[in-house]
Amino acid sequence: MEQSYVIGRLLRSRKAIGRVGRTIATACAAGTQVDAACLKIKNTGGEVEAELTTYHAMCNSACGYLFLGATSREVAPDAALAVHNSRLVLAFHGHPPPAAVAEYRQRRMARADRDRAAFIAAMGISRELDDLIRTVKFENLHLLTRAELYRFGIDTRSLAETAWKLEKEARPFARKFAMLKENGASFRPMEWRLSCESGKRVPTAVGKTTILVTADAAPDNAAGGSALRTGKYEVWRGSIDPDMLKAILASRSLHVRETTLLPDDKADITKFDIDLTGLTSVWPQLAASCAAATPAPKSPWPAIQQPNASVTPPAAPSP
């Protein structure tokens, strides 16, 4: 812990930006990244081709204190920051009386608690974080929720996103995750996809939400429609024409306008932007699947032979 405080203060003095991620060496894709063969590749010297990703990345224990030192901190929706209480390991020479050992242990733990509380406060983080850490046993981990990250002042973004990533399945698709702050302290998880499909799924029920999407490069060209409710999810699905696709690939963000009808015939309007970082790099591989798309069996719904975008926000916030 003491070393993590030192590194955290160093990051603060350098005004560093902190993010939670992990490095995936390309040559170790079939392994675990930490087996003997992979470690041998990493330790041979020279450059090793690798990918930096936030997917399933974790920053736990002392790493969390180091992370707090960064001036700007970002925890992606698919990454995690976890905390737990400290453990004190003592080594004595000789055989001191048990009462003396207990007293010394109590004094050292009290000092450690004071040092941790002082460091958290010095980093501008809410003392609620220290209060929480005291309740988590050393043997356990508490994964900080998005609401806690925001409330404690660790990651204060109202919209946290991942970069677009290509999912190499039978029919590839580009995907990203986002967490949007709603009224109050809750965050809504969303999943965005861009794919090539040959048909529409039949909806189970129509929701009360309408989404309109425009891109930087062509603000007058829009896509959108009513949300479809599938179980506990609200799903918006819509086809994108070639001009709209070109505008998306030439833009830095999508502008989203979400309108929800209220019981009193009023409407609640939410506006936010979705970052397009990473989409242009995965599009060539995704485009190949568009060309290879085969017609689906005849359906009463209109056929789609062009990119299809969808967003899946759960109807209610989830942990």
The 8 nearest C-alpha neighbors of each residue, nearest first, counted from 0:
[[1, 3, 2, 61, 4, 64, 85, 115],
 [0, 2, 4, 3, 5, 114, 61, 6],
 [3, 1, 5, 4, 0, 6, 7, 61],
 [2, 4, 65, 0, 6, 5, 1, 61],
 [3, 5, 7, 1, 2, 6, 8, 65],
 [4, 6, 2, 8, 3, 7, 9, 1],
 [7, 5, 9, 3, 8, 4, 65, 10],
 [6, 8, 68, 65, 4, 10, 9, 5],
 [9, 7, 11, 5, 10, 6, 68, 4],
 [10, 8, 6, 12, 7, 11, 5, 13],
 [11, 9, 13, 7, 69, 15, 8, 12],
 [10, 12, 14, 8, 68, 69, 13, 9],
 [11, 13, 9, 10, 14, 8, 15, 68],
 [12, 14, 10, 15, 11, 9, 69, 70],
 [15, 13, 11, 70, 12, 10, 69, 16],
 [14, 16, 69, 10, 13, 70, 11, 17],
 [15, 17, 71, 69, 70, 72, 18, 14],
 [18, 16, 72, 69, 71, 66, 73, 15],
 [19, 17, 73, 74, 72, 20, 16, 75],
 [18, 20, 74, 56, 53, 58, 78, 57],
 [21, 19, 53, 56, 52, 18, 51, 22],
 [20, 22, 52, 56, 51, 53, 23, 19],
 [21, 23, 51, 50, 24, 52, 49, 20],
 [24, 22, 50, 49, 25, 51, 21, 32],
 [23, 25, 49, 27, 26, 48, 22, 50],
 [26, 24, 49, 28, 27, 48, 23, 50],
 [25, 27, 24, 28, 48, 37, 40, 29],
 [28, 26, 30, 25, 24, 29, 37, 32],
 [27, 29, 25, 30, 26, 24, 23, 32],
 [28, 30, 27, 31, 26, 32, 25, 37],
 [31, 29, 27, 28, 32, 34, 37, 33],
 [30, 32, 33, 34, 29, 27, 28, 37],
 [33, 31, 37, 30, 27, 34, 23, 24],
 [32, 34, 31, 38, 37, 35, 30, 36],
 [33, 35, 37, 36, 31, 32, 38, 30],
 [36, 34, 38, 37, 39, 33, 40, 32],
 [37, 35, 39, 38, 34, 40, 27, 33],
 [38, 36, 40, 39, 34, 27, 35, 32],
 [37, 39, 41, 35, 40, 36, 33, 42],
 [38, 40, 36, 42, 37, 41, 35, 43],
 [41, 39, 37, 38, 42, 43, 36, 26],
 [40, 42, 38, 39, 43, 37, 47, 44],
 [41, 43, 39, 44, 40, 38, 45, 37],
 [44, 42, 40, 41, 39, 45, 38, 47],
 [45, 43, 42, 46, 41, 40, 47, 39],
 [46, 44, 47, 43, 42, 41, 40, 48],
 [45, 47, 48, 44, 41, 43, 49, 42],
 [46, 48, 49, 45, 41, 24, 40, 25],
 [49, 47, 25, 24, 46, 50, 26, 23],
 [48, 50, 24, 25, 23, 47, 22, 51],
 [49, 51, 23, 22, 52, 24, 25, 48],
 [52, 50, 22, 21, 23, 20, 49, 53],
 [53, 51, 20, 54, 21, 50, 22, 23],
 [52, 54, 20, 56, 78, 21, 55, 19],
 [53, 55, 77, 56, 52, 78, 20, 21],
 [56, 54, 78, 77, 53, 57, 79, 20],
 [57, 55, 78, 20, 53, 54, 21, 19],
 [56, 58, 79, 78, 80, 59, 55, 19],
 [57, 59, 80, 62, 63, 81, 79, 19],
 [60, 58, 81, 62, 63, 80, 82, 57],
 [59, 61, 82, 62, 63, 83, 81, 58],
 [62, 60, 63, 64, 0, 3, 59, 65],
 [63, 61, 65, 59, 60, 58, 64, 66],
 [62, 64, 66, 61, 65, 59, 60, 58],
 [65, 63, 67, 66, 61, 62, 3, 4],
 [64, 66, 7, 3, 62, 63, 67, 68],
 [67, 65, 63, 64, 68, 69, 62, 17],
 [68, 66, 64, 65, 69, 63, 7, 122],
 [67, 69, 7, 11, 66, 10, 65, 8],
 [70, 68, 15, 11, 17, 10, 71, 16],
 [69, 71, 14, 15, 11, 16, 68, 72],
 [72, 70, 16, 69, 17, 15, 73, 14],
 [73, 71, 17, 154, 18, 16, 69, 153],
 [74, 72, 18, 154, 75, 17, 71, 19],
 [73, 75, 19, 18, 78, 76, 154, 79],
 [74, 76, 78, 77, 161, 160, 159, 73],
 [77, 75, 78, 177, 160, 178, 176, 159],
 [76, 78, 54, 75, 55, 53, 79, 176],
 [79, 77, 56, 75, 55, 53, 76, 57],
 [80, 78, 57, 56, 58, 81, 142, 74],
 [79, 81, 58, 59, 57, 143, 142, 63],
 [80, 82, 142, 59, 141, 143, 140, 58],
 [83, 81, 60, 141, 140, 59, 132, 142],
 [82, 84, 135, 140, 132, 137, 136, 60],
 [85, 83, 137, 132, 135, 136, 133, 86],
 [86, 84, 137, 87, 83, 136, 111, 0],
 [85, 87, 137, 88, 84, 108, 136, 138],
 [86, 88, 89, 85, 108, 104, 107, 111],
 [87, 89, 86, 90, 104, 85, 107, 91],
 [90, 88, 87, 91, 104, 100, 103, 107],
 [89, 91, 88, 92, 93, 87, 100, 94],
 [92, 90, 93, 89, 94, 95, 100, 88],
 [93, 91, 94, 90, 95, 89, 100, 96],
 [92, 94, 91, 95, 90, 96, 100, 97],
 [93, 95, 96, 92, 91, 97, 100, 99],
 [96, 94, 93, 97, 99, 100, 91, 92],
 [95, 97, 99, 98, 100, 94, 101, 93],
 [98, 96, 100, 99, 101, 95, 94, 102],
 [97, 99, 101, 96, 100, 102, 95, 103],
 [100, 98, 102, 96, 97, 101, 103, 95],
 [99, 101, 97, 103, 98, 102, 104, 96],
 [102, 100, 104, 98, 99, 103, 97, 105],
 [101, 103, 99, 105, 104, 100, 98, 106],
 [104, 102, 106, 100, 105, 101, 99, 107],
 [103, 105, 101, 107, 102, 106, 100, 108],
 [104, 106, 102, 108, 103, 107, 109, 101],
 [105, 107, 109, 103, 104, 108, 110, 102],
 [108, 106, 110, 104, 109, 105, 111, 103],
 [109, 107, 111, 105, 110, 106, 112, 104],
 [110, 108, 112, 106, 107, 111, 105, 113],
 [109, 111, 107, 113, 108, 112, 114, 106],
 [112, 110, 108, 114, 109, 113, 107, 115],
 [111, 113, 109, 115, 110, 114, 108, 116],
 [112, 114, 110, 116, 111, 115, 117, 109],
 [115, 113, 111, 117, 112, 116, 118, 110],
 [116, 114, 118, 112, 117, 113, 111, 119],
 [115, 117, 113, 119, 118, 114, 129, 112],
 [118, 116, 114, 120, 115, 119, 113, 121],
 [117, 119, 121, 115, 120, 116, 114, 122],
 [120, 118, 122, 116, 121, 124, 117, 115],
 [119, 121, 117, 123, 122, 118, 124, 116],
 [122, 120, 118, 123, 119, 117, 124, 116],
 [121, 123, 119, 120, 124, 68, 118, 67],
 [124, 122, 120, 121, 119, 125, 152, 67],
 [125, 123, 152, 119, 120, 122, 151, 126],
 [124, 126, 151, 127, 128, 152, 123, 120],
 [125, 127, 129, 128, 130, 124, 120, 119],
 [128, 126, 130, 125, 129, 131, 151, 124],
 [127, 129, 131, 126, 130, 125, 132, 151],
 [128, 130, 132, 126, 131, 127, 116, 133],
 [131, 129, 127, 128, 133, 132, 126, 134],
 [130, 132, 128, 129, 134, 133, 127, 135],
 [131, 133, 129, 84, 83, 134, 135, 130],
 [132, 134, 131, 130, 84, 135, 129, 83],
 [133, 135, 132, 131, 136, 130, 84, 83],
 [136, 134, 83, 132, 84, 133, 139, 137],
 [137, 135, 139, 138, 84, 83, 134, 140],
 [136, 138, 84, 83, 139, 85, 86, 135],
 [137, 139, 136, 140, 83, 135, 84, 86],
 [140, 138, 136, 137, 83, 135, 141, 84],
 [141, 139, 83, 82, 81, 142, 135, 138],
 [140, 142, 81, 82, 143, 83, 135, 139],
 [143, 141, 81, 80, 144, 140, 79, 82],
 [142, 144, 81, 147, 80, 141, 148, 145],
 [145, 143, 147, 146, 148, 142, 318, 79],
 [146, 144, 148, 147, 149, 143, 186, 178],
 [145, 147, 149, 144, 148, 150, 185, 184],
 [148, 146, 150, 144, 149, 145, 151, 143],
 [149, 147, 145, 153, 154, 146, 151, 150],
 [148, 150, 155, 146, 154, 152, 147, 151],
 [151, 149, 147, 152, 148, 146, 155, 153],
 [150, 152, 125, 148, 149, 153, 147, 124],
 [153, 151, 149, 124, 150, 155, 154, 148],
 [152, 154, 148, 151, 149, 155, 72, 124],
 [155, 153, 149, 148, 73, 72, 156, 152],
 [156, 154, 149, 152, 153, 157, 148, 150],
 [157, 155, 158, 154, 159, 149, 73, 180],
 [156, 158, 180, 179, 155, 159, 178, 149],
 [159, 157, 179, 156, 178, 180, 160, 177],
 [158, 160, 178, 177, 156, 75, 76, 157],
 [161, 159, 177, 176, 75, 76, 178, 158],
 [160, 162, 176, 175, 75, 177, 163, 76],
 [161, 163, 276, 277, 175, 164, 160, 275],
 [162, 164, 175, 277, 278, 174, 173, 276],
 [165, 163, 174, 173, 162, 166, 175, 277],
 [166, 164, 173, 281, 172, 167, 174, 171],
 [165, 167, 172, 171, 168, 173, 164, 174],
 [168, 166, 171, 165, 169, 172, 170, 173],
 [167, 169, 171, 170, 166, 172, 165, 288],
 [170, 168, 171, 167, 288, 166, 172, 292],
 [169, 171, 168, 288, 172, 167, 195, 194],
 [172, 170, 167, 168, 166, 285, 169, 288],
 [171, 173, 194, 166, 193, 165, 285, 174],
 [174, 172, 165, 193, 164, 192, 166, 163],
 [175, 173, 192, 164, 163, 191, 172, 165],
 [174, 176, 163, 191, 161, 190, 162, 164],
 [177, 175, 190, 161, 160, 189, 191, 76],
 [176, 178, 160, 189, 159, 188, 76, 190],
 [177, 179, 188, 159, 187, 158, 186, 189],
 [180, 178, 158, 187, 186, 157, 181, 177],
 [181, 179, 186, 157, 185, 158, 187, 178],
 [180, 182, 186, 185, 183, 179, 187, 184],
 [183, 181, 184, 180, 185, 186, 179, 187],
 [182, 184, 185, 181, 180, 186, 146, 150],
 [183, 185, 146, 182, 186, 181, 180, 150],
 [186, 184, 181, 183, 146, 180, 316, 187],
 [187, 185, 180, 179, 181, 178, 316, 188],
 [186, 188, 316, 179, 178, 180, 189, 185],
 [189, 187, 178, 177, 312, 186, 179, 313],
 [190, 188, 312, 177, 311, 176, 178, 187],
 [189, 191, 176, 311, 310, 175, 177, 312],
 [192, 190, 310, 175, 174, 309, 176, 311],
 [193, 191, 174, 309, 173, 308, 310, 194],
 [192, 194, 308, 173, 307, 172, 174, 309],
 [195, 193, 172, 307, 306, 196, 192, 308],
 [196, 194, 306, 289, 307, 305, 288, 197],
 [197, 195, 198, 303, 194, 304, 307, 292],
 [196, 198, 303, 304, 294, 295, 302, 293],
 [197, 199, 302, 303, 196, 295, 200, 301],
 [200, 198, 300, 201, 302, 301, 303, 197],
 [199, 201, 202, 198, 300, 236, 298, 203],
 [200, 202, 199, 203, 300, 299, 204, 298],
 [203, 201, 204, 227, 200, 229, 228, 205],
 [202, 204, 229, 228, 201, 205, 227, 230],
 [205, 203, 228, 202, 227, 206, 229, 230],
 [204, 206, 227, 228, 226, 207, 203, 202],
 [207, 205, 227, 226, 228, 208, 204, 233],
 [206, 208, 259, 260, 205, 226, 209, 225],
 [209, 207, 259, 226, 258, 206, 225, 210],
 [208, 210, 225, 258, 224, 257, 226, 259],
 [209, 211, 257, 223, 224, 256, 225, 258],
 [210, 212, 223, 256, 255, 222, 257, 221],
 [213, 211, 255, 222, 221, 254, 223, 256],
 [214, 212, 221, 254, 218, 253, 220, 222],
 [215, 213, 253, 247, 218, 216, 217, 254],
 [216, 214, 250, 217, 218, 252, 253, 251],
 [215, 217, 246, 250, 214, 249, 218, 247],
 [218, 216, 219, 220, 214, 215, 246, 213],
 [219, 217, 213, 220, 214, 215, 216, 221],
 [220, 218, 217, 221, 213, 214, 216, 215],
 [221, 219, 217, 218, 213, 243, 222, 214],
 [222, 220, 213, 212, 219, 211, 223, 218],
 [223, 221, 212, 211, 213, 239, 237, 220],
 [224, 222, 211, 210, 212, 237, 221, 225],
 [223, 225, 209, 210, 226, 211, 235, 237],
 [226, 224, 209, 208, 210, 227, 235, 206],
 [225, 227, 235, 206, 208, 234, 209, 233],
 [228, 226, 205, 234, 206, 233, 204, 235],
 [227, 229, 233, 204, 206, 205, 232, 234],
 [230, 228, 232, 203, 233, 231, 227, 204],
 [229, 231, 232, 228, 233, 203, 204, 314],
 [230, 232, 314, 229, 313, 233, 228, 315],
 [233, 231, 313, 314, 229, 230, 228, 234],
 [232, 234, 228, 227, 312, 314, 313, 311],
 [235, 233, 311, 227, 226, 310, 228, 232],
 [234, 236, 226, 309, 310, 227, 225, 311],
 [237, 235, 309, 308, 234, 310, 238, 307],
 [236, 238, 308, 307, 223, 309, 239, 235],
 [237, 239, 307, 306, 308, 240, 305, 303],
 [240, 238, 306, 307, 243, 244, 237, 241],
 [239, 241, 243, 242, 244, 238, 305, 306],
 [242, 240, 244, 243, 245, 239, 305, 306],
 [243, 241, 245, 244, 240, 246, 239, 220],
 [242, 244, 246, 240, 241, 245, 239, 247],
 [243, 245, 241, 247, 246, 242, 248, 240],
 [246, 244, 242, 248, 247, 243, 249, 241],
 [245, 247, 243, 216, 249, 244, 248, 217],
 [246, 248, 244, 250, 249, 245, 214, 243],
 [247, 249, 245, 246, 250, 279, 244, 278],
 [248, 250, 246, 247, 216, 245, 251, 215],
 [251, 249, 215, 247, 216, 248, 252, 214],
 [250, 252, 275, 274, 215, 276, 249, 253],
 [253, 251, 274, 275, 273, 250, 272, 214],
 [252, 254, 214, 273, 272, 213, 255, 274],
 [255, 253, 272, 213, 212, 214, 271, 252],
 [254, 256, 212, 271, 270, 272, 211, 253],
 [257, 255, 270, 211, 210, 269, 212, 258],
 [256, 258, 210, 269, 268, 209, 270, 255],
 [259, 257, 268, 209, 208, 267, 266, 210],
 [258, 260, 208, 267, 266, 207, 261, 268],
 [261, 259, 266, 207, 265, 267, 264, 258],
 [260, 262, 265, 266, 263, 264, 259, 267],
 [263, 261, 264, 260, 265, 266, 259, 207],
 [264, 262, 265, 261, 260, 266, 267, 259],
 [265, 263, 262, 261, 260, 266, 267, 259],
 [266, 264, 261, 263, 260, 267, 262, 259],
 [267, 265, 260, 261, 259, 268, 258, 264],
 [266, 268, 259, 258, 260, 269, 261, 265],
 [269, 267, 258, 257, 266, 259, 270, 256],
 [268, 270, 257, 256, 258, 267, 271, 255],
 [271, 269, 256, 255, 257, 268, 272, 254],
 [270, 272, 255, 254, 269, 273, 256, 158],
 [273, 271, 254, 253, 255, 252, 274, 270],
 [272, 274, 253, 252, 275, 254, 271, 255],
 [273, 275, 252, 276, 251, 272, 253, 160],
 [276, 274, 252, 251, 278, 277, 273, 163],
 [277, 275, 162, 278, 274, 163, 251, 279],
 [276, 278, 163, 280, 162, 279, 275, 281],
 [277, 279, 163, 281, 280, 276, 275, 282],
 [280, 278, 282, 281, 277, 248, 276, 283],
 [279, 281, 278, 277, 282, 283, 284, 276],
 [282, 280, 278, 279, 283, 284, 165, 285],
 [281, 283, 285, 279, 284, 280, 286, 278],
 [284, 282, 286, 285, 281, 287, 280, 279],
 [285, 283, 287, 286, 282, 281, 288, 171],
 [284, 286, 282, 287, 288, 283, 171, 172],
 [287, 285, 289, 283, 288, 284, 282, 290],
 [288, 286, 290, 284, 289, 285, 291, 283],
 [287, 289, 291, 286, 285, 290, 292, 170],
 [290, 288, 286, 195, 292, 287, 291, 285],
 [289, 291, 287, 288, 292, 286, 293, 195],
 [290, 292, 288, 289, 293, 287, 286, 170],
 [293, 291, 289, 290, 288, 197, 294, 196],
 [292, 294, 291, 295, 197, 290, 196, 304],
 [295, 293, 197, 296, 292, 198, 304, 302],
 [294, 296, 197, 198, 297, 293, 298, 302],
 [297, 295, 298, 294, 198, 197, 302, 293],
 [296, 298, 295, 299, 302, 294, 300, 198],
 [297, 299, 300, 296, 301, 198, 302, 295],
 [298, 300, 301, 297, 302, 201, 199, 198],
 [299, 301, 298, 199, 302, 198, 201, 200],
 [302, 300, 303, 299, 198, 199, 298, 197],
 [301, 303, 198, 197, 300, 304, 199, 298],
 [304, 302, 197, 198, 305, 196, 301, 238],
 [305, 303, 197, 196, 302, 195, 306, 292],
 [304, 306, 303, 195, 307, 239, 238, 240],
 [307, 305, 195, 194, 239, 238, 193, 308],
 [306, 308, 238, 194, 195, 193, 237, 239],
 [309, 307, 193, 237, 192, 236, 238, 194],
 [308, 310, 236, 192, 235, 191, 237, 193],
 [309, 311, 191, 235, 190, 234, 312, 192],
 [310, 312, 234, 190, 189, 233, 313, 191],
 [311, 313, 189, 233, 188, 232, 314, 310],
 [314, 312, 232, 315, 233, 231, 311, 316],
 [313, 315, 232, 233, 231, 312, 316, 228],
 [314, 316, 313, 317, 187, 231, 232, 312],
 [317, 315, 187, 186, 313, 185, 318, 314],
 [316, 318, 315, 187, 188, 313, 186, 185],
 [317, 144, 316, 145, 186, 188, 146, 187]]
